[in-house]
Amino acid sequence: MRKLHRFAVPALILFLVLWAASCAPSPSPSPEKKVVIGVSLASATNPLYVQMDKGIRDRARELGVEVKVVVAEEDVSRQVNGVQDLVTSKVDAILLSPISVQGAMVAYENAKQAGIPVISVARNINKPDLEAAFVGQDWVKAGRVIGEWTVKKLGGKGKVALLKGPAGASFAMDMEKG
């Protein structure tokens, strides 16, 4: 299952990006124009993002799609600046894994103003007017499953501490809700 997931996610992401890019307004479509996808990842060392980067690059190479990757290293202002660089370079679509819901909002707004669709990956901002799509997990459900498992393991008795994860990250807030 893990092996399938490793290949299915990048394929799904690129499919969604190509779909979003085809929906974006273009002044003069050219058959020679190569599709360019911007990617903003939260980290270059987190195993999730390392695999995501590899999968996106591998699939893009197979499809003849150019990929421009910016990495924020969990720094919100660095992420916003990186996305602005992608917007300025006029990529066709952006894959974005936002570090912080509030911190990333300006990046989504800038891309929308430029007519560039943004697809949230792994993390999102829960703003359908700014996100063309979200590729990820139902984090509320995951939090609920973890909570139920914990209660079962403790036999309904005991104290539990919750480590929330990165401050402002949508997945951490959603897991806590669950």
Buried (B, 14 or more C-beta within 10 A) or exposed (E): EEEEEEEEBBBBBBEBBBBBBEEBEEEEEEEEEEBBBBBBBBBEEBEEBEBBBEBBBBBBEEBEBEBBBBBBEBBBEBBBEBBBBBBEEEBBBBBBBBBBBEBBBBBBBBBBEBEBBBBBBBBBBEBEEBBBBBBBEEBBEBBBEEBEEEEEEEEEEEEEEEEEEBEBBBBBBBBBEB
